[in-house]
Amino acid sequence: MLTVADVLALPVLAAGGPWVRAGEDRLGVRVRWVHVSEQTEVAGLLGGGELLLSTGMGLRDVDLAAYVTSLVDAGAVGLVVELGDHLDALPPALVRAARAARFPLVELHRVVRFVEVTEQVHARLLVDQHERLRFAERVHASFAGLSTTGATTAEVLDRAAELLDGPVVLEDVTHRAVAHVAGPAGTAQVLFDWSRRSRRGGGHEGWSTAPVGAPGNRWGRLVAPGPIGGRDAVLVLERAAEVLTVLRLLSPEGDRDLADRAHADLVQDLLRARPVDEAALRQRVRALGLPTRGGFAAAAVHTPGGADRATVGQTLAHVGGVGITGVLAHDVVGVLLVGREDATATLLPRLAQALPAAATLGAAGVVGELSATAEGFAEARHVAQVAAAAPRRVPGAVHRTADLGVRGLLWHLRGDHRVAQFAEAQLSPVLDAVDGGDADLALLTAYLEVGGSMTPLAARLHLSRPATYGRVERLAQRLGRDLDDPETRVALHLALLTRAQQERLGDG
């Protein structure tokens, strides 16, 4: 866009020694056209946006205050007067009127060929209009297919940021930044103190914005924070907003809360975070309206049948917890709690007891850095999955690593082929049986669970003690092991737990 200041800076006009006498703060106004005129009756002659060039011929014996008023009313953006044959100096009344109206008034001290000014300005304007038309076509082509191809919010924002070559932020109606593309500026800078800056309107920073959602049902706003394109920025944002509106209507999750999605995305990014990401992560948390003081505790909820993030999130809100949720695995929901360690220690039991009885809560310790929660999530997920598979799982309890015992150790070692080889070697005599060894494995499991005591074993099998002794002796012979030996029992029990764990992994 060509402004009054841009026109004054053209070499052909700068050669006239322009001196701005009024309206200095309005030199950034856009110039739509340049017009040479000596008339003082301009009503009906101007269409708005014109910069007038004059030799001052018609400025004698007229009401200069009324003249300036007519220029302002007609939409003119400035008046340039060449001093010389007709005027030695600008009339004081003209200067006073222009200053009172904050209307740009410029005097030239040397002769300027006005025809060259109009030629250069109009050529620039036509080129600019052509470039803007081409840009508009490019914007349309860039967004054309996104609304019908199932594009994501991130893809729409990426496209907008690419066109603007700058950051783009999607916020909800409460000024929470729920999605963004920061670009080279970095998340920490773009989202710094976002909510407060957004509520102030961003006008002093040169923000461009566009509402998102149908008229009367606005659910968000797109923001290009910073002076990065004027009307072009608004064009891009409006087109992107249209696509986001359509995608929300077409999506099966169209009514899903924007902040809810942002929480899930943040959890996924926390899983990949590094220490250098700390400042950016904290700004994202603050931009979502959450505090960052006190510490962060990672927890995980195992929900049989598939990760039920909605239920976990609603339960967290019900017990008064401050945090976010996101899917960690097909059957595990991650929960990031924000607050002091003592508050977290009180909250976790309330959360565990409020969850459905089939859910299992695993928790890690409180850390001071968001970037350190990746390990906490890994630990909490491991605890929740192992505790959920334990034969004597306690509903409504908070499970931690220390509670898992040997099952936790085997879970950590589940990827080591030597553990699988150990289990296979211990159990192969019964696994290689024609019948698959299911009956023997069940007997061995029961025997080890009662600690080798025949009386409770006989009661569990609904057999007499002699019959039970006979079965155990045949099992020992098939295994080729002394079942009375403590180390043998430990080895066989580890092998059984390993096999059960592998079967669960295979089912998953």
C-alpha positions in Angstrom: 0.0 0.0 0.0 1.3 3.4 -1.0 1.0 6.0 1.8 1.4 9.8 1.9 4.9 9.4 3.3 5.8 7.0 0.4 4.7 9.6 -2.1 6.6 12.4 -0.4 9.7 10.2 -0.5 9.6 9.7 -4.3 12.7 11.3 -5.8 10.6 13.5 -8.1 8.7 15.0 -5.2 11.6 14.9 -2.7 13.5 17.2 -5.1 10.9 19.9 -4.3 12.1 20.0 -0.6 8.7 19.0 1.0 8.0 20.4 4.5 5.1 19.0 6.4 3.3 21.8 8.0 0.3 19.8 9.5 -0.9 16.3 10.0 2.4 14.7 10.7 0.7 11.8 12.5 -1.4 11.0 9.4 1.3 10.4 6.9 0.8 6.7 7.1 -2.7 6.9 5.5 -3.1 5.0 2.2 -3.1 6.9 -1.0 -5.6 5.6 -3.6 -4.8 8.2 -6.3 -2.9 11.5 -6.9 -4.9 14.4 -8.4 -3.7 17.8 -9.6 -6.4 20.4 -8.8 -6.6 24.2 -8.3 -10.3 24.1 -7.5 -11.5 24.9 -4.1 -15.0 23.5 -4.6 -14.2 19.8 -4.4 -17.6 18.4 -3.2 -18.6 15.6 -5.6 -15.2 15.6 -7.4 -13.3 13.3 -5.1 -14.0 9.6 -4.3 -11.8 9.4 -1.2 -8.1 8.5 -0.8 -6.8 11.2 -3.1 -3.6 13.2 -2.4 -4.0 16.6 -4.0 -1.2 18.6 -5.7 -1.7 22.3 -6.2 0.3 25.5 -7.1 -1.9 27.5 -4.7 -3.5 29.4 -7.5 -7.0 29.1 -6.1 -6.1 29.6 -2.4 -6.5 33.4 -2.4 -9.7 35.1 -1.3 -11.4 31.9 -0.1 -12.5 30.6 3.2 -9.5 28.4 3.9 -11.1 26.7 7.0 -14.1 25.7 4.9 -11.8 24.5 2.2 -9.9 22.2 4.5 -13.2 21.0 5.9 -14.4 20.1 2.4 -11.2 18.2 1.7 -11.6 16.2 4.9 -15.3 15.5 4.2 -14.5 14.4 0.6 -12.0 11.8 1.9 -8.8 13.5 0.6 -5.7 12.2 2.4 -3.5 15.3 2.0 -2.7 18.5 0.2 0.7 19.4 -1.4 1.2 23.0 -2.3 4.1 24.3 -4.5 5.3 27.7 -3.5 6.4 30.1 -6.2 4.5 32.1 -8.8 1.2 32.1 -7.0 2.1 31.8 -3.3 5.3 32.9 -1.5 4.2 31.1 1.7 1.2 29.1 2.9 -1.5 31.3 4.4 -1.5 31.0 8.2 -5.2 30.4 8.2 -4.7 27.3 6.0 -2.0 26.0 8.3 -4.2 26.5 11.4 -7.2 24.8 9.8 -5.1 21.8 8.6 -3.5 21.4 12.1 -6.9 21.6 13.8 -8.2 18.9 11.4 -5.0 16.8 11.7 -5.0 17.0 7.9 -1.6 16.4 6.1 -0.5 19.7 4.6 2.9 19.9 2.8 4.7 22.8 1.1 7.2 22.5 -1.7 10.1 25.1 -1.9 11.2 24.1 -5.5 9.3 23.6 -8.7 8.2 20.0 -9.3 6.8 18.5 -12.5 3.4 17.4 -11.2 2.9 15.3 -14.3 5.9 13.1 -13.4 4.6 12.7 -9.9 1.2 11.5 -11.1 2.8 9.2 -13.7 5.1 7.5 -11.1 2.5 7.3 -8.4 -0.2 5.9 -10.7 2.2 3.4 -12.1 3.1 2.2 -8.6 -0.5 2.0 -7.7 -1.5 0.0 -10.7 1.4 -2.4 -10.1 0.5 -2.7 -6.5 -3.1 -3.4 -7.4 -2.0 -6.1 -9.8 0.2 -7.7 -7.2 -2.5 -7.6 -4.7 -4.9 -9.3 -7.2 -2.3 -12.0 -7.8 -1.8 -12.4 -4.1 -5.6 -12.7 -3.6 -5.7 -15.4 -6.2 -2.8 -17.2 -4.5 -4.6 -17.0 -1.2 -7.8 -18.5 -2.7 -5.9 -21.3 -4.4 -4.0 -22.1 -1.2 -7.1 -22.6 0.9 -9.4 -23.9 -1.9 -9.2 -27.6 -1.1 -8.6 -27.5 2.7 -12.2 -27.3 3.6 -13.2 -30.4 1.7 -10.1 -32.6 2.3 -10.4 -33.0 6.1 -7.5 -30.7 6.9 -6.6 -30.1 10.5 -6.5 -26.8 12.3 -2.7 -27.0 12.3 -2.6 -27.4 8.5 -4.8 -24.3 8.1 -2.6 -22.3 10.4 0.5 -23.5 8.7 -0.9 -22.4 5.3 -1.8 -18.9 6.7 1.6 -18.5 8.4 3.3 -19.4 5.1 1.3 -16.9 3.1 2.0 -14.1 5.7 5.6 -15.2 6.4 4.8 -14.6 10.1 3.2 -16.1 13.2 -0.5 -16.9 13.4 -2.5 -17.6 16.6 -5.9 -19.1 17.0 -7.6 -18.1 20.3 -11.0 -18.9 21.8 -13.5 -16.4 23.0 -11.8 -16.2 26.4 -8.5 -15.1 24.8 -6.8 -18.4 25.4 -4.3 -19.3 22.6 -5.4 -22.8 21.6 -3.3 -23.2 18.5 -0.4 -21.3 16.9 2.4 -21.3 14.4 5.3 -19.3 15.8 7.8 -19.5 13.0 11.3 -18.0 13.5 10.0 -15.7 16.3 9.6 -18.7 18.6 6.7 -19.7 20.8 8.0 -17.9 23.9 8.0 -14.6 22.1 4.8 -14.9 20.2 2.7 -16.1 23.2 4.3 -14.0 25.8 1.6 -12.6 28.2 -0.9 -13.6 25.5 -4.2 -13.2 27.3 -3.4 -9.7 28.6 -2.1 -8.5 25.3 -5.1 -10.0 23.4 -7.6 -8.3 25.7 -5.9 -5.0 25.1 -6.7 -5.5 21.4 -3.1 -5.6 20.0 -3.7 -2.4 18.2 -0.5 -0.8 19.4 1.4 -3.8 18.1 -0.1 -3.7 14.7 -2.1 -6.9 15.0 -4.4 -8.1 12.2 -7.4 -10.2 13.2 -10.4 -12.1 11.8 -13.3 -13.7 13.7 -13.8 -17.4 13.4 -17.3 -19.0 13.3 -20.6 -18.1 11.7 -22.1 -14.6 12.4 -23.8 -14.8 15.7 -21.9 -17.9 16.7 -18.3 -16.7 16.8 -16.1 -19.3 18.7 -12.7 -17.9 18.1 -10.4 -15.4 16.5 -7.4 -15.6 14.2 -4.6 -13.2 15.0 -1.5 -12.2 13.1 0.5 -10.6 15.9 2.6 -7.9 14.6 2.7 -5.5 11.6 3.0 -8.1 8.9 0.8 -7.2 6.0 -2.1 -4.8 6.7 -5.0 -5.6 4.4 -3.2 -8.6 2.9 -3.0 -10.1 6.4 -6.7 -9.6 7.0 -7.4 -11.3 3.6 -5.4 -14.4 4.6 -6.9 -14.5 8.1 -10.5 -14.1 6.8 -10.0 -16.9 4.3 -8.4 -19.2 6.9 -11.2 -18.4 9.3 -13.8 -19.4 6.7 -12.0 -22.8 6.3 -11.8 -23.4 10.0 -15.5 -22.6 10.3 -16.4 -25.1 7.6 -14.1 -27.7 9.0 -15.8 -27.4 12.4 -19.2 -27.9 10.9 -18.1 -30.9 8.9 -16.0 -32.6 11.7 -17.6 -35.2 13.9 -15.8 -33.5 16.7 -17.0 -30.1 15.6 -18.4 -29.1 19.0 -15.3 -30.2 20.9 -13.9 -27.4 22.9 -10.9 -25.6 21.4 -9.0 -25.5 24.7 -9.7 -29.3 25.1 -7.9 -29.9 21.8 -5.1 -27.6 22.8 -4.6 -29.5 26.0 -4.3 -32.8 24.1 -1.8 -31.2 21.7 0.3 -29.8 24.5 0.5 -33.2 26.2 1.8 -34.7 23.0 4.4 -32.0 22.8 5.5 -32.5 26.4 6.3 -36.1 25.6 8.9 -34.8 23.1 10.0 -31.8 25.0 13.7 -30.9 25.7 15.1 -28.6 28.4 15.6 -25.8 25.7 11.8 -25.8 25.1 11.0 -24.7 28.7 10.3 -21.1 28.1 8.0 -21.9 25.1 6.2 -24.6 27.0 5.5 -22.2 29.9 4.2 -19.5 27.6 1.8 -22.1 26.0 0.5 -23.2 29.5 0.0 -19.5 30.5 -1.7 -18.8 27.1 -4.2 -21.6 28.0 -5.0 -19.7 31.2 -3.2 -22.1 33.5 -0.6 -21.2 36.2 3.0 -22.3 36.0 3.9 -21.8 39.7 4.4 -24.6 42.2 5.5 -27.6 40.1 4.1 -30.2 37.7 3.1 -33.8 38.4 2.5 -36.3 35.7 -0.2 -39.0 36.2 -1.8 -41.6 33.9 -5.2 -43.3 34.0 -5.6 -46.7 32.4 -9.2 -47.1 31.1 -10.1 -50.5 29.8 -11.6 -50.6 26.3 -9.7 -47.5 25.1 -8.5 -44.1 26.4 -11.5 -42.2 27.7 -10.0 -38.7 27.9 -13.4 -36.9 28.2 -14.3 -38.8 31.4 -10.9 -38.3 32.9 -11.0 -34.6 32.1 -14.5 -34.2 33.6 -13.4 -36.0 36.7 -10.4 -33.9 37.1 -12.5 -30.7 36.9 -15.1 -32.2 39.3 -12.5 -32.7 42.1 -11.1 -29.2 41.5 -7.9 -30.2 39.9 -5.9 -27.7 37.7 -4.2 -29.4 34.8 -4.5 -30.8 31.3 -5.2 -34.2 29.8 -4.1 -36.0 26.6 -3.9 -39.6 25.3 -0.7 -41.4 26.0 -1.6 -44.8 24.6 -4.7 -46.5 23.2 -5.8 -47.3 26.8 -4.0 -44.6 28.8 -4.9 -41.0 29.4 -2.1 -38.7 30.6 -2.9 -36.0 33.2 -0.6 -33.1 34.0 -1.3 -31.5 37.3 -0.2 -28.0 38.2 0.4 -27.0 41.8 2.5 -27.4 44.9 3.6 -30.9 46.0 1.3 -30.9 49.0 -1.7 -29.9 46.9 -1.0 -32.6 44.4 -0.6 -35.2 47.2 -4.1 -34.3 48.4 -5.7 -34.1 44.9 -4.5 -37.5 43.5 -6.4 -39.7 46.0 -9.6 -37.6 45.3 -9.1 -38.1 41.6 -8.5 -41.8 42.0 -11.6 -42.3 44.1 -13.8 -40.2 41.7 -12.7 -42.1 38.6 -14.8 -45.1 37.4 -14.0 -48.3 39.3 -12.4 -50.0 36.3 -9.9 -47.1 35.9 -6.4 -47.3 37.4 -4.4 -44.3 38.3 -0.6 -44.3 38.2 1.4 -41.3 39.3 5.0 -39.9 39.2 6.6 -37.3 41.4 6.4 -33.5 41.2 9.0 -31.7 39.1 9.9 -28.1 38.7 10.3 -28.0 34.9 7.7 -28.7 32.3 10.3 -30.2 30.0 11.0 -32.8 32.6 7.5 -34.2 32.6 8.2 -36.5 29.6 9.9 -39.0 32.0 7.1 -38.5 34.5 4.5 -39.4 31.9 6.5 -42.5 30.9 6.7 -43.6 34.5 3.1 -42.9 35.3 1.9 -44.8 32.2 4.0 -47.8 33.1 2.7 -47.8 36.6 -1.0 -47.5 35.5 -0.6 -50.3 32.9 1.1 -52.7 35.3 -1.2 -52.0 38.2 -4.2 -52.4 36.0 -3.1 -56.0 35.1 -2.3 -57.0 38.7 -4.5 -59.8 40.0 -5.3 -57.9 43.2 -5.8 -54.4 41.8 -7.2 -51.9 44.3 -9.8 -49.7 42.7 -9.6 -46.0 43.8 -6.0 -46.2 44.8 -3.0 -44.1 43.7 -0.3 -46.4 42.4 3.4 -45.5 42.3 6.5 -47.3 41.1 7.4 -48.6 44.5 4.0 -50.4 44.7 4.7 -52.6 41.7 7.3 -54.9 43.0 8.7 -57.5 40.6 5.9 -56.8 38.1 7.3 -53.3 37.7 10.8 -54.7 37.1 9.6 -57.1 34.5 7.7 -54.4 32.7 10.8 -52.3 32.4 12.7 -55.4 31.0 9.9 -56.4 28.7 11.9 -55.5 25.6 14.9 -57.5 26.6 15.0 -60.8 24.6 17.0 -62.5 27.4 14.0 -62.2 29.8 11.8 -64.0 27.2 14.5 -66.6 26.7 14.7 -67.2 30.5 10.9 -67.6 30.7 10.9 -70.0 27.8 13.7 -72.1 29.3 12.0 -72.4 32.6 8.6 -73.4 31.2 9.5 -75.2 28.0 8.9 -78.8 29.5 5.2 -78.0 29.9 4.9 -75.6 27.0 6.2 -78.2 24.6 3.5 -80.8 25.7 1.0 -82.0 23.1 -1.9 -80.4 24.9 0.0 -77.0 25.2 0.5 -77.3 28.9 -2.5 -75.2 29.9 -3.5 -77.5 32.7 0.0 -77.7 34.1 0.5 -73.9 33.8 -2.7 -73.3 35.7 -1.6 -75.8 38.4 1.8 -74.2 38.7 0.3 -70.8 39.0 -2.0 -71.9 41.8 0.8 -73.8 43.6 3.0 -70.7 43.6 0.3 -68.3 44.6 -0.4 -70.3 47.8 3.3 -70.5 48.5 3.5 -74.3 48.0 1.0 -75.1 50.8 -1.0 -78.2 50.0 -4.1 -77.5 52.1 -5.1 -74.3 50.5 -4.1 -75.7 47.1 -6.3 -78.7 47.6 -9.2 -76.5 48.6 -8.7 -74.3 45.5 -8.6 -77.4 43.2 -11.5 -79.1 45.0 -9.3 -82.2 45.4 -8.2 -84.3 48.4 -4.7 -83.7 49.7 -3.4 -87.1 48.4 -4.7 -86.3 44.9 -3.2 -82.8 45.1 0.2 -84.3 46.1 0.0 -86.6 43.2 -0.6 -83.8 40.7 2.2 -81.6 42.1 4.6 -84.6 41.9 3.8 -85.3 38.3 4.2 -81.5 37.5 7.6 -81.5 39.2 8.7 -84.6 37.2 7.6 -83.0 33.9 9.5 -79.8 34.8 12.4 -81.7 36.0 12.7 -79.4 39.0 12.5 -79.6 42.8 9.4 -77.5 43.6 10.3 -77.4 47.3 13.5 -75.3 46.5 12.9 -71.6 47.1 15.1 -70.4 44.2 13.2 -72.8 41.9 9.9 -71.3 42.9 11.2 -67.7 42.4 12.5 -68.6 38.9 9.2 -70.3 37.9 7.2 -67.4 39.3 9.2 -64.9 37.3 8.8 -67.0 34.2 5.0 -67.1 34.7 4.7 -63.4 35.2 6.9 -62.7 32.2 4.7 -65.0 30.0 1.5 -63.3 31.2 3.0 -59.9 30.5 4.0 -60.9 27.0 0.5 -62.3 26.3 -1.0 -58.9 27.4 1.4 -57.1 25.1 0.4 -59.4 22.2 -3.3 -58.8 22.8 -2.7 -55.1 22.8 
